[in-house]
Amino acid sequence: MPTLRMMPKVMTMTPAATKRINALMAANPKALGLRVGIKKGGCAGMEYTMDVAEEKHPHDEVIEQDGAVLLIEPTAIMYLLGTEMDYKTDKLASQFVFNNPNAQSACGCGESVNLVPAEGPAAD
């Protein structure tokens, strides 16, 4: 009989991130969640994208935590595996922060990152 192997979530969220996402969703009654993706751009090569999602696309990875919903674009999954999403406020800004183990470097302004695909599981 085959055994089932539980897959880890692509991303996790801190309590601060779930609180902020829930606030964003409450302000937009049509919102299903927050869509997260990756696009090429910026001085380090890639940028995170975030948009309020009003519908689920066929291959989105859905992550729900404490009522907050993330829809991960399928092309971004391999770059986001193991990432923790946080929300931080300091004297000058409030923003989502990605603690991504796949980031090799970031630009000085913090707007873009150099990401590599996550390593697959070791062969048995």
Buried (B, 14 or more C-beta within 10 A) or exposed (E): EEEEEEEEBBBBBBEBBBBBBBEBBEEEEEBBBBBBBBEEEBEBBBBBEBEBBEEEEEEBBEBEBEEBBBBBBEEBBBBBBBBBBBBEEEEEEEEBBBEBEBBEEBBEEEEBBBBEEBEEEEEE
